[in-house]
Amino acid sequence: MSDTRFAACLEQVLAHEGGYVDHPSDPGGATNMGITHKTLARWRHVSPWWALPKSAVMALGKDEAARIYRARYWTPCRADQMPAGLDLALFDFAVNSGPDRAIRTLQAGLGVVADGVVGPLTLAAAEKASTSNAINDLCDRRLGFLRRLSGFSTFGRGWTRRVAAIRQAALAMAPAAAPSLSQRRIIMDVLTGYKTYIVAGFMLLAGLAQLLGIELPALEGSAAGNLVLEALAIIFLRKGLKGDIGRA
Protein backbone atom coordinates (compact mmCIF):
# COMPACT_ATOMS: atom_id res chain seq x y z
CA MET A 1 0.00 0.00 0.00
CA SER A 2 2.85 2.40 0.82
CA ASP A 3 4.37 1.98 -2.67
CA THR A 4 0.96 2.52 -4.24
CA ARG A 5 0.34 5.70 -2.26
CA PHE A 6 3.84 7.01 -3.00
CA ALA A 7 3.43 6.36 -6.74
CA ALA A 8 0.03 8.11 -6.80
CA CYS A 9 1.33 11.14 -4.91
CA LEU A 10 4.56 11.34 -6.92
CA GLU A 11 2.53 11.39 -10.12
CA GLN A 12 0.68 14.44 -8.85
CA VAL A 13 3.92 16.18 -7.83
CA LEU A 14 5.67 15.50 -11.15
CA ALA A 15 2.67 16.83 -13.07
CA HIS A 16 3.42 20.22 -11.53
CA GLU A 17 7.20 20.07 -11.60
CA GLY A 18 7.66 19.51 -15.31
CA GLY A 19 11.05 19.01 -16.96
CA TYR A 20 14.32 20.91 -17.01
CA VAL A 21 14.23 24.64 -16.22
CA ASP A 22 16.84 27.19 -15.24
CA HIS A 23 14.96 30.39 -14.45
CA PRO A 24 17.25 33.28 -13.40
CA SER A 25 14.76 34.40 -10.71
CA ASP A 26 14.41 30.93 -9.23
CA PRO A 27 16.74 30.53 -6.20
CA GLY A 28 16.83 26.79 -6.87
CA GLY A 29 18.71 27.37 -10.11
CA ALA A 30 18.83 24.53 -12.63
CA THR A 31 16.02 22.10 -11.84
CA ASN A 32 14.67 18.94 -13.44
CA MET A 33 11.41 17.24 -12.32
CA GLY A 34 11.61 19.43 -9.24
CA ILE A 35 15.10 18.20 -8.28
CA THR A 36 17.43 21.19 -7.94
CA HIS A 37 21.08 21.32 -8.90
CA LYS A 38 22.13 21.43 -5.25
CA THR A 39 19.82 18.55 -4.21
CA LEU A 40 21.13 16.30 -6.98
CA ALA A 41 24.76 17.10 -6.13
CA ARG A 42 24.22 16.26 -2.46
CA TRP A 43 22.38 13.08 -3.42
CA ARG A 44 25.37 12.04 -5.54
CA HIS A 45 27.83 13.17 -2.83
CA VAL A 46 29.41 15.81 -5.04
CA SER A 47 31.10 18.61 -3.08
CA PRO A 48 31.01 21.49 -3.58
CA TRP A 49 27.60 21.13 -5.20
CA TRP A 50 28.41 23.46 -8.09
CA ALA A 51 31.10 20.99 -9.17
CA LEU A 52 28.26 18.90 -10.60
CA PRO A 53 27.66 20.16 -14.16
CA LYS A 54 24.19 21.39 -15.07
CA SER A 55 24.16 18.80 -17.83
CA ALA A 56 23.80 16.16 -15.08
CA VAL A 57 20.63 17.88 -13.91
CA MET A 58 19.33 17.97 -17.46
CA ALA A 59 20.02 14.24 -17.90
CA LEU A 60 18.36 13.19 -14.61
CA GLY A 61 16.16 10.11 -15.09
CA LYS A 62 12.73 9.51 -13.55
CA ASP A 63 13.82 6.45 -11.52
CA GLU A 64 16.60 8.36 -9.78
CA ALA A 65 14.27 11.32 -9.24
CA ALA A 66 11.73 9.00 -7.59
CA ARG A 67 14.39 7.61 -5.24
CA ILE A 68 15.39 11.15 -4.26
CA TYR A 69 11.79 12.13 -3.63
CA ARG A 70 11.18 9.11 -1.45
CA ALA A 71 14.37 9.46 0.59
CA ARG A 72 14.46 13.24 1.05
CA TYR A 73 10.78 14.21 1.21
CA TRP A 74 8.32 11.31 1.51
CA THR A 75 10.12 9.33 4.22
CA PRO A 76 11.06 12.28 6.51
CA CYS A 77 7.38 13.31 6.48
CA ARG A 78 6.35 9.73 7.27
CA ALA A 79 3.78 10.29 4.57
CA ASP A 80 3.24 6.54 4.24
CA GLN A 81 1.59 6.66 7.70
CA MET A 82 -0.59 9.69 6.97
CA PRO A 83 -4.23 9.39 5.93
CA ALA A 84 -4.77 9.27 2.17
CA GLY A 85 -4.95 12.79 0.77
CA LEU A 86 -3.11 14.36 3.67
CA ASP A 87 -0.04 12.42 2.51
CA LEU A 88 -0.15 14.24 -0.84
CA ALA A 89 -0.74 17.70 0.66
CA LEU A 90 2.18 17.25 3.07
CA PHE A 91 4.49 15.64 0.50
CA ASP A 92 3.99 18.36 -2.13
CA PHE A 93 4.51 21.09 0.48
CA ALA A 94 7.76 19.37 1.55
CA VAL A 95 8.97 19.19 -2.05
CA ASN A 96 8.47 22.94 -2.54
CA SER A 97 9.47 24.29 0.86
CA GLY A 98 11.38 21.53 2.64
CA PRO A 99 10.16 18.76 4.97
CA ASP A 100 10.90 20.72 8.15
CA ARG A 101 8.62 23.62 7.24
CA ALA A 102 5.90 21.35 5.85
CA ILE A 103 5.89 19.20 9.00
CA ARG A 104 5.92 22.18 11.39
CA THR A 105 3.03 23.74 9.48
CA LEU A 106 1.03 20.51 9.69
CA GLN A 107 1.79 20.19 13.40
CA ALA A 108 0.64 23.76 14.05
CA GLY A 109 -2.67 22.96 12.40
CA LEU A 110 -3.09 19.72 14.33
CA GLY A 111 -2.37 21.44 17.64
CA VAL A 112 0.73 19.43 18.58
CA VAL A 113 4.27 20.61 19.32
CA ALA A 114 5.75 21.99 16.09
CA ASP A 115 9.21 20.43 16.28
CA GLY A 116 9.55 19.37 12.65
CA VAL A 117 9.65 15.67 13.53
CA VAL A 118 6.72 13.37 12.78
CA GLY A 119 6.37 11.15 15.84
CA PRO A 120 3.57 9.19 17.53
CA LEU A 121 1.76 12.32 18.73
CA THR A 122 1.68 13.88 15.27
CA LEU A 123 0.53 10.63 13.66
CA ALA A 124 -2.17 10.13 16.29
CA ALA A 125 -3.41 13.70 15.83
CA ALA A 126 -3.48 13.28 12.03
CA GLU A 127 -5.43 10.05 12.38
CA LYS A 128 -7.91 11.58 14.81
CA ALA A 129 -8.50 14.78 12.83
CA SER A 130 -10.95 15.20 9.98
CA THR A 131 -8.76 14.49 6.96
CA SER A 132 -10.51 17.03 4.75
CA ASN A 133 -10.19 19.71 7.44
CA ALA A 134 -6.50 18.90 7.92
CA ILE A 135 -5.88 19.12 4.16
CA ASN A 136 -7.66 22.47 3.86
CA ASP A 137 -5.86 23.90 6.89
CA LEU A 138 -2.45 22.78 5.63
CA CYS A 139 -3.08 24.22 2.16
CA ASP A 140 -4.33 27.51 3.64
CA ARG A 141 -1.25 27.83 5.83
CA ARG A 142 1.02 26.90 2.94
CA LEU A 143 -0.52 29.57 0.74
CA GLY A 144 -0.16 32.12 3.54
CA PHE A 145 3.55 31.28 3.79
CA LEU A 146 4.05 31.56 0.03
CA ARG A 147 2.39 34.97 -0.09
CA ARG A 148 4.99 36.30 2.32
CA LEU A 149 7.90 35.28 0.09
CA SER A 150 9.68 37.90 -2.03
CA GLY A 151 9.32 35.68 -5.10
CA PHE A 152 5.53 35.71 -4.90
CA SER A 153 5.31 38.67 -7.28
CA THR A 154 7.07 36.57 -9.93
CA PHE A 155 5.85 33.05 -9.20
CA GLY A 156 2.76 33.70 -7.09
CA ARG A 157 0.19 32.93 -9.75
CA GLY A 158 1.77 29.56 -10.50
CA TRP A 159 2.23 28.73 -6.82
CA THR A 160 -1.41 29.57 -6.11
CA ARG A 161 -2.61 27.37 -8.98
CA ARG A 162 -0.45 24.53 -7.75
CA VAL A 163 -1.73 24.69 -4.18
CA ALA A 164 -5.31 24.80 -5.48
CA ALA A 165 -4.71 21.76 -7.69
CA ILE A 166 -3.01 19.81 -4.90
CA ARG A 167 -5.83 20.70 -2.52
CA GLN A 168 -8.39 19.40 -5.01
CA ALA A 169 -6.47 16.17 -5.68
CA ALA A 170 -5.82 15.58 -1.97
CA LEU A 171 -9.48 16.06 -1.06
CA ALA A 172 -10.45 13.61 -3.82
CA MET A 173 -8.07 11.03 -2.31
CA ALA A 174 -9.33 11.54 1.25
CA PRO A 175 -11.69 8.93 2.69
CA ALA A 176 -15.31 9.93 3.16
CA ALA A 177 -15.89 11.28 6.65
CA ALA A 178 -17.63 8.87 9.01
CA PRO A 179 -20.61 10.18 11.00
CA SER A 180 -19.70 11.61 14.39
CA LEU A 181 -20.90 9.97 17.61
CA SER A 182 -23.68 12.54 18.02
CA GLN A 183 -24.76 12.02 14.41
CA ARG A 184 -24.86 8.24 14.91
CA ARG A 185 -27.00 8.69 18.01
CA ILE A 186 -29.46 10.85 16.09
CA ILE A 187 -29.64 8.25 13.31
CA MET A 188 -30.25 5.46 15.84
CA ASP A 189 -32.90 7.52 17.61
CA VAL A 190 -34.69 8.12 14.33
CA LEU A 191 -34.55 4.45 13.37
CA THR A 192 -35.71 3.34 16.81
CA GLY A 193 -38.58 5.83 16.64
CA TYR A 194 -39.69 4.57 13.26
CA LYS A 195 -39.65 0.98 14.48
CA THR A 196 -41.84 1.91 17.43
CA TYR A 197 -44.35 3.73 15.24
CA ILE A 198 -44.40 0.90 12.69
CA VAL A 199 -45.31 -1.65 15.39
CA ALA A 200 -47.91 0.68 16.88
CA GLY A 201 -49.34 1.40 13.43
CA PHE A 202 -49.63 -2.30 12.70
CA MET A 203 -51.45 -2.88 15.98
CA LEU A 204 -53.81 0.03 15.27
CA LEU A 205 -54.63 -1.24 11.77
CA ALA A 206 -55.14 -4.78 13.07
CA GLY A 207 -57.51 -3.54 15.78
CA LEU A 208 -59.49 -1.44 13.30
CA ALA A 209 -59.64 -4.39 10.90
CA GLN A 210 -61.14 -6.60 13.59
CA LEU A 211 -63.66 -3.89 14.48
CA LEU A 212 -64.73 -3.94 10.81
CA GLY A 213 -65.20 -7.71 10.95
CA ILE A 214 -61.99 -8.74 9.23
CA GLU A 215 -60.49 -11.74 11.00
CA LEU A 216 -56.69 -11.93 11.30
CA PRO A 217 -55.63 -15.50 12.27
CA ALA A 218 -52.26 -14.37 13.59
CA LEU A 219 -54.00 -12.15 16.13
CA GLU A 220 -56.68 -14.60 17.14
CA GLY A 221 -57.61 -14.06 20.75
CA SER A 222 -56.58 -10.40 20.80
CA ALA A 223 -59.47 -8.05 21.42
CA ALA A 224 -59.86 -5.33 18.82
CA GLY A 225 -60.40 -2.66 21.41
CA ASN A 226 -57.31 -3.67 23.34
CA LEU A 227 -55.16 -3.54 20.22
CA VAL A 228 -56.35 -0.03 19.39
CA LEU A 229 -55.83 1.21 22.94
CA GLU A 230 -52.36 -0.36 23.23
CA ALA A 231 -51.32 1.12 19.91
CA LEU A 232 -52.46 4.60 20.94
CA ALA A 233 -50.76 4.18 24.32
CA ILE A 234 -47.43 3.29 22.66
CA ILE A 235 -47.60 6.31 20.34
CA PHE A 236 -48.52 8.84 23.01
CA LEU A 237 -46.23 7.37 25.66
CA ARG A 238 -43.27 7.54 23.29
CA LYS A 239 -44.04 11.15 22.42
CA GLY A 240 -44.27 11.98 26.10
CA LEU A 241 -41.03 10.21 26.94
CA LYS A 242 -39.23 11.91 24.04
CA GLY A 243 -40.46 15.31 25.25
CA ASP A 244 -39.37 14.61 28.82
CA ILE A 245 -35.94 13.47 27.69
CA GLY A 246 -35.56 16.57 25.51
CA ARG A 247 -36.38 18.83 28.46
CA ALA A 248 -34.10 16.95 30.89
MISEKOL-778613 format. One record per residue: residue number from 1; residue in three letters; x, y, z of N, C-alpha, C in turn. Coordinates in steps of 0.2 Angstrom, whole numbers. Atoms other than C-alpha are relative to their C-alpha. Layout:
// residues N
(NUM ALA (X Y Z) (X Y Z) (X Y Z))
...
END
This chain:
// residues 248
(1 MET (4 -6 0) (0 0 0) (4 6 0))
(2 SER (-4 -6 0) (14 12 4) (3 2 -7))
(3 ASP (-3 -1 6) (22 10 -13) (-6 3 -5))
(4 THR (5 -3 4) (5 13 -21) (-2 7 1))
(5 ARG (1 -6 -2) (2 28 -11) (5 5 -3))
(6 PHE (-5 -4 2) (19 35 -15) (0 1 -8))
(7 ALA (0 -1 8) (17 32 -34) (-5 5 -2))
(8 ALA (6 -5 2) (0 41 -34) (2 7 2))
(9 CYS (-2 -7 -2) (7 56 -25) (5 3 -4))
(10 LEU (-6 -3 5) (23 57 -35) (-3 2 -6))
(11 GLU (2 -2 7) (13 57 -51) (-3 7 1))
(12 GLN (3 -6 -1) (3 72 -44) (6 6 0))
(13 VAL (-6 -5 -1) (20 81 -39) (3 1 -7))
(14 LEU (-3 -1 7) (28 78 -56) (-4 3 -5))
(15 ALA (5 -3 4) (13 84 -65) (1 8 0))
(16 HIS (-1 -7 -1) (17 101 -58) (7 2 -1))
(17 GLU (-7 -1 0) (36 100 -58) (3 1 -7))
(18 GLY (-2 -1 7) (38 98 -77) (7 -3 -1))
(19 GLY (-6 2 2) (55 95 -85) (6 5 2))
(20 TYR (-6 -5 -2) (72 105 -85) (-2 7 -1))
(21 VAL (1 -7 0) (71 123 -81) (6 3 3))
(22 ASP (-5 -4 -4) (84 136 -76) (-2 7 0))
(23 HIS (2 -7 0) (75 152 -72) (4 4 4))
(24 PRO (-4 -4 -4) (86 166 -67) (-3 3 7))
(25 SER (3 -2 -6) (74 172 -54) (-2 -6 5))
(26 ASP (1 5 -5) (72 155 -46) (6 -2 4))
(27 PRO (-6 1 -4) (84 153 -31) (2 -7 0))
(28 GLY (-2 7 0) (84 134 -34) (5 -1 -6))
(29 GLY (-5 1 6) (94 137 -51) (-3 -6 -4))
(30 ALA (2 5 5) (94 123 -63) (-4 -6 4))
(31 THR (5 4 -3) (80 111 -59) (-3 -5 -5))
(32 ASN (3 5 4) (73 95 -67) (-4 -5 4))
(33 MET (5 4 -3) (57 86 -62) (0 2 8))
(34 GLY (0 -2 -7) (58 97 -46) (6 -1 4))
(35 ILE (-6 1 -4) (75 91 -41) (5 6 -2))
(36 THR (-4 -6 2) (87 106 -40) (7 -3 -1))
(37 HIS (-7 1 2) (105 107 -45) (4 -2 7))
(38 LYS (-3 1 -7) (111 107 -26) (-3 -7 3))
(39 THR (3 6 -3) (99 93 -21) (3 -6 -4))
(40 LEU (-3 5 4) (106 82 -35) (7 -1 2))
(41 ALA (-7 0 -1) (124 86 -31) (1 -4 7))
(42 ARG (0 3 -7) (121 81 -12) (-2 -7 0))
(43 TRP (2 7 1) (112 65 -17) (6 -4 -3))
(44 ARG (-6 4 3) (127 60 -28) (6 1 4))
(45 HIS (-6 -1 -4) (139 66 -14) (6 4 -4))
(46 VAL (-5 -4 3) (147 79 -25) (1 6 4))
(47 SER (-2 -6 -4) (156 93 -15) (6 4 -3))
(48 PRO (6 -4 -1) (155 107 -18) (-5 -1 -5))
(49 TRP (6 2 4) (138 106 -26) (1 2 -7))
(50 TRP (0 -3 6) (142 117 -40) (5 -3 -5))
(51 ALA (-4 4 4) (155 105 -46) (-3 -5 -4))
(52 LEU (4 4 4) (141 95 -53) (-2 4 -6))
(53 PRO (2 -4 6) (138 101 -71) (-7 0 -1))
(54 LYS (7 -1 1) (121 107 -75) (-3 -5 -5))
(55 SER (2 5 5) (121 94 -89) (-3 -6 4))
(56 ALA (2 6 -4) (119 81 -75) (-7 1 2))
(57 VAL (7 -1 -1) (103 89 -70) (-4 -1 -5))
(58 MET (4 1 6) (97 90 -87) (-1 -7 -2))
(59 ALA (0 7 2) (100 71 -90) (-3 -4 6))
(60 LEU (3 4 -6) (92 66 -73) (-6 -4 -2))
(61 GLY (5 4 1) (81 51 -75) (-6 -1 5))
(62 LYS (5 0 -4) (64 48 -68) (1 -5 6))
(63 ASP (-1 5 -5) (69 32 -58) (4 3 6))
(64 GLU (-4 -3 -5) (83 42 -49) (-4 5 4))
(65 ALA (4 -6 -3) (71 57 -46) (-5 -3 5))
(66 ALA (4 3 -5) (59 45 -38) (3 -2 6))
(67 ARG (-4 2 -6) (72 38 -26) (2 6 4))
(68 ILE (-2 -6 -4) (77 56 -21) (-6 2 3))
(69 TYR (6 -3 -3) (59 61 -18) (-2 -5 6))
(70 ARG (2 4 -6) (56 46 -7) (5 1 6))
(71 ALA (-5 0 -6) (72 47 3) (0 7 3))
(72 ARG (-1 -7 -3) (72 66 5) (-6 4 2))
(73 TYR (6 -4 -1) (54 71 6) (-6 -4 3))
(74 TRP (5 4 -3) (42 57 8) (1 -4 6))
(75 THR (-2 3 -6) (51 47 21) (0 4 6))
(76 PRO (0 -4 -6) (55 61 33) (-7 3 2))
(77 CYS (7 -3 -2) (37 67 32) (-4 -6 3))
(78 ARG (3 6 -1) (32 49 36) (-7 0 -3))
(79 ALA (6 0 4) (19 51 23) (-4 -6 -1))
(80 ASP (3 6 1) (16 33 21) (-4 -2 6))
(81 GLN (4 2 -6) (8 33 39) (-5 6 0))
(82 MET (5 -5 0) (-3 48 35) (-6 -2 -4))
(83 PRO (6 2 3) (-21 47 30) (0 2 -8))
(84 ALA (0 -1 7) (-24 46 11) (-2 7 -1))
(85 GLY (2 -7 1) (-25 64 4) (5 5 4))
(86 LEU (-4 -4 -4) (-16 72 18) (8 -2 -1))
(87 ASP (-7 2 2) (0 62 13) (2 4 -6))
(88 LEU (-1 -4 6) (-1 71 -4) (1 8 2))
(89 ALA (0 -8 -1) (-4 89 3) (7 1 4))
(90 LEU (-6 -1 -3) (11 86 15) (6 -1 -4))
(91 PHE (-5 2 5) (22 78 2) (2 6 -4))
(92 ASP (-1 -6 5) (20 92 -11) (3 6 4))
(93 PHE (-3 -5 -3) (23 105 2) (7 -1 2))
(94 ALA (-7 1 -2) (39 97 8) (4 1 -6))
(95 VAL (-4 -1 6) (45 96 -10) (1 7 -2))
(96 ASN (0 -7 2) (42 115 -13) (4 4 6))
(97 SER (-2 -4 -5) (47 121 4) (5 -3 6))
(98 GLY (-4 4 -5) (57 108 13) (-4 -4 5))
(99 PRO (4 4 -5) (51 94 25) (-1 3 7))
(100 ASP (0 -3 -7) (55 104 41) (-6 5 0))
(101 ARG (5 -5 0) (43 118 36) (-7 -3 -1))
(102 ALA (7 3 2) (29 107 29) (-2 -4 7))
(103 ILE (2 4 -6) (29 96 45) (-2 5 6))
(104 ARG (1 -5 -5) (30 111 57) (-7 3 -1))
(105 THR (7 -3 2) (15 119 47) (-6 -5 2))
(106 LEU (5 5 -1) (5 103 48) (-1 -1 8))
(107 GLN (0 1 -7) (9 101 67) (-4 6 3))
(108 ALA (4 -6 -2) (3 119 70) (-7 -1 -1))
(109 GLY (7 1 1) (-13 115 62) (-4 -6 4))
(110 LEU (2 5 -4) (-15 99 72) (0 1 7))
(111 GLY (0 -2 -7) (-12 107 88) (5 -4 4))
(112 VAL (-6 4 -4) (4 97 93) (6 4 0))
(113 VAL (-6 -4 -1) (21 103 97) (3 0 -7))
(114 ALA (-3 -1 7) (29 110 80) (7 -1 1))
(115 ASP (-7 1 0) (46 102 81) (3 -2 -6))
(116 GLY (-3 2 7) (48 97 63) (1 -8 0))
(117 VAL (-1 8 0) (48 78 68) (-6 -3 0))
(118 VAL (6 4 0) (34 67 64) (1 -6 4))
(119 GLY (0 5 -5) (32 56 79) (-7 -3 2))
(120 PRO (6 3 -2) (18 46 88) (-6 5 1))
(121 LEU (5 -5 -2) (9 62 94) (-3 3 -7))
(122 THR (3 -3 7) (8 69 76) (-4 -5 -4))
(123 LEU (3 5 4) (3 53 68) (-7 -1 3))
(124 ALA (7 1 -3) (-11 51 81) (-5 5 -1))
(125 ALA (4 -6 1) (-17 69 79) (-3 0 -7))
(126 ALA (2 1 7) (-17 66 60) (-6 -5 -1))
(127 GLU (5 6 1) (-27 50 62) (-7 2 3))
(128 LYS (6 -2 -4) (-40 58 74) (-3 6 -3))
(129 ALA (3 -6 3) (-43 74 64) (-4 -2 -6))
(130 SER (4 1 6) (-55 76 50) (5 1 -6))
(131 THR (-5 0 5) (-44 72 35) (-1 6 -5))
(132 SER (2 -5 4) (-53 85 24) (2 7 3))
(133 ASN (-2 -7 -3) (-51 99 37) (8 1 1))
(134 ALA (-8 -1 -1) (-32 95 40) (3 2 -7))
(135 ILE (-3 -2 6) (-29 96 21) (-2 7 -2))
(136 ASN (1 -7 2) (-38 112 19) (4 5 5))
(137 ASP (-4 -4 -4) (-29 119 34) (7 1 -2))
(138 LEU (-7 0 2) (-12 114 28) (1 4 -6))
(139 CYS (-1 -4 6) (-15 121 11) (-1 8 1))
(140 ASP (1 -8 -1) (-22 138 18) (7 2 3))
(141 ARG (-6 -2 -3) (-6 139 29) (6 0 -5))
(142 ARG (-5 0 5) (5 135 15) (0 6 -5))
(143 LEU (1 -6 4) (-3 148 4) (2 6 3))
(144 GLY (-2 -6 -4) (-1 161 18) (8 1 0))
(145 PHE (-8 0 0) (18 156 19) (2 3 -7))
(146 LEU (-2 -2 7) (20 158 0) (-1 7 -1))
(147 ARG (2 -7 1) (12 175 0) (5 5 3))
(148 ARG (-5 -4 -4) (25 181 12) (7 0 -4))
(149 LEU (-7 1 4) (40 176 0) (1 6 -5))
(150 SER (-1 -5 5) (48 189 -10) (-1 -2 -7))
(151 GLY (1 3 7) (47 178 -26) (-8 0 -2))
(152 PHE (7 0 1) (28 179 -24) (-3 4 -6))
(153 SER (1 -4 5) (27 193 -36) (1 -3 -7))
(154 THR (-2 3 7) (35 183 -50) (-3 -7 -1))
(155 PHE (3 7 1) (29 165 -46) (-6 -1 3))
(156 GLY (6 1 -5) (14 168 -35) (-6 -3 -4))
(157 ARG (6 2 4) (1 165 -49) (1 -8 -1))
(158 GLY (-1 7 1) (9 148 -53) (0 -4 7))
(159 TRP (0 3 -7) (11 144 -34) (-7 -1 2))
(160 THR (7 0 -2) (-7 148 -31) (-4 -5 -3))
(161 ARG (3 5 4) (-13 137 -45) (2 -7 2))
(162 ARG (-3 6 -2) (-2 123 -39) (-3 -2 7))
(163 VAL (3 2 -6) (-9 123 -21) (-7 -1 -1))
(164 ALA (8 1 1) (-27 124 -27) (0 -7 -3))
(165 ALA (1 6 3) (-24 109 -38) (2 -6 4))
(166 ILE (-2 5 -4) (-15 99 -25) (-6 -1 6))
(167 ARG (5 1 -4) (-29 103 -13) (-6 -4 -3))
(168 GLN (5 4 3) (-42 97 -25) (2 -7 -1))
(169 ALA (-2 7 0) (-32 81 -28) (0 -4 6))
(170 ALA (-1 3 -7) (-29 78 -10) (-7 -1 3))
(171 LEU (6 1 -3) (-47 80 -5) (-4 -5 -4))
(172 ALA (3 6 4) (-52 68 -19) (2 -7 2))
(173 MET (-3 6 -2) (-40 55 -12) (-3 -1 8))
(174 ALA (2 1 -7) (-47 58 6) (-6 -5 1))
(175 PRO (5 4 -1) (-58 45 13) (-6 4 2))
(176 ALA (7 -4 -2) (-77 50 16) (0 0 7))
(177 ALA (0 0 -7) (-79 56 33) (-6 -4 3))
(178 ALA (5 4 -3) (-88 44 45) (-5 5 4))
(179 PRO (4 -4 -4) (-103 51 55) (3 0 7))
(180 SER (-3 -1 -7) (-98 58 72) (-5 -4 5))
(181 LEU (4 4 -5) (-105 50 88) (-6 3 1))
(182 SER (6 -4 -1) (-118 63 90) (-5 -2 -6))
(183 GLN (4 2 6) (-124 60 72) (-2 -7 0))
(184 ARG (2 7 -1) (-124 41 75) (-6 -1 5))
(185 ARG (5 1 -5) (-135 43 90) (-7 3 -3))
(186 ILE (6 -2 3) (-147 54 80) (-3 -5 -4))
(187 ILE (2 5 4) (-148 41 67) (-4 -6 3))
(188 MET (3 6 -3) (-151 27 79) (-7 2 3))
(189 ASP (7 -3 -3) (-165 38 88) (-5 0 -5))
(190 VAL (5 -1 5) (-173 41 72) (-3 -7 -2))
(191 LEU (2 7 2) (-173 22 67) (-4 -3 5))
(192 THR (4 3 -5) (-179 17 84) (-7 2 0))
(193 GLY (7 -3 0) (-193 29 83) (-4 -3 -5))
(194 TYR (3 3 6) (-198 23 66) (-3 -7 2))
(195 LYS (2 7 -1) (-198 5 72) (-6 0 5))
(196 THR (5 -1 -5) (-209 10 87) (-7 1 -3))
(197 TYR (6 -3 3) (-222 19 76) (-2 -6 -5))
(198 ILE (2 5 5) (-222 5 63) (-4 -6 4))
(199 VAL (4 5 -4) (-227 -8 77) (-6 2 2))
(200 ALA (7 -2 -2) (-240 3 84) (-5 1 -5))
(201 GLY (5 -1 6) (-247 7 67) (-3 -7 -2))
(202 PHE (2 6 2) (-248 -11 63) (-6 -3 5))
(203 MET (5 1 -5) (-257 -14 80) (-7 4 -1))
(204 LEU (6 -4 1) (-269 0 76) (-4 -2 -6))
(205 LEU (3 2 6) (-273 -6 59) (-3 -7 1))
(206 ALA (3 7 -1) (-276 -24 65) (-6 1 5))
(207 GLY (6 -1 -4) (-288 -18 79) (-5 3 -4))
(208 LEU (5 -3 5) (-297 -7 66) (-3 -5 -4))
(209 ALA (2 5 5) (-298 -22 54) (-5 -5 4))
(210 GLN (5 4 -4) (-306 -33 68) (-6 3 2))
(211 LEU (6 -4 -1) (-318 -19 72) (-5 0 -6))
(212 LEU (4 0 6) (-324 -20 54) (-2 -7 -2))
(213 GLY (2 7 1) (-326 -39 55) (5 -4 -4))
(214 ILE (-5 4 4) (-310 -44 46) (4 -4 5))
(215 GLU (-4 5 -5) (-302 -59 55) (7 0 -2))
(216 LEU (-8 1 2) (-283 -60 56) (2 -6 5))
(217 PRO (-2 6 -3) (-278 -77 61) (6 0 5))
(218 ALA (-6 -1 -4) (-261 -72 68) (-2 4 6))
(219 LEU (2 -4 -6) (-270 -61 81) (-6 -3 3))
(220 GLU (5 3 -3) (-283 -73 86) (0 0 7))
(221 GLY (0 -1 -8) (-288 -70 104) (2 7 2))
(222 SER (-1 -7 -2) (-283 -52 104) (-6 4 -1))
(223 ALA (6 -4 1) (-297 -40 107) (1 6 -4))
(224 ALA (-1 -5 4) (-299 -27 94) (1 7 4))
(225 GLY (-1 -6 -4) (-302 -13 107) (7 0 4))
(226 ASN (-6 0 -4) (-287 -18 117) (6 2 -5))
(227 LEU (-5 -1 5) (-276 -18 101) (0 8 -1))
(228 VAL (1 -7 2) (-282 0 97) (3 4 6))
(229 LEU (-2 -4 -6) (-279 6 115) (7 -1 1))
(230 GLU (-7 1 -1) (-262 -2 116) (4 4 -5))
(231 ALA (-3 -4 5) (-257 6 100) (1 7 1))
(232 LEU (0 -7 -2) (-262 23 105) (4 2 6))
(233 ALA (-4 -1 -6) (-254 21 122) (8 0 -2))
(234 ILE (-7 1 2) (-237 16 113) (2 7 -3))
(235 ILE (-2 -7 3) (-238 32 102) (1 5 4))
(236 PHE (0 -6 -4) (-243 44 115) (6 0 6))
(237 LEU (-5 1 -5) (-231 37 128) (7 1 -2))
(238 ARG (-7 -2 3) (-216 38 116) (1 7 -1))
(239 LYS (-1 -7 1) (-220 56 112) (1 3 7))
(240 GLY (-1 -3 -6) (-221 60 130) (7 -1 3))
(241 LEU (-7 2 -3) (-205 51 135) (5 4 -4))
(242 LYS (-5 -4 4) (-196 60 120) (0 7 2))
(243 GLY (0 -7 -2) (-202 77 126) (3 0 7))
(244 ASP (-3 0 -6) (-197 73 144) (8 0 0))
(245 ILE (-7 1 1) (-180 67 138) (3 7 -3))
(246 GLY (-2 -6 3) (-178 83 128) (1 6 4))
(247 ARG (0 -5 -5) (-182 94 142) (5 -1 6))
(248 ALA (-4 2 -5) (-171 85 154) (7 3 0))
END
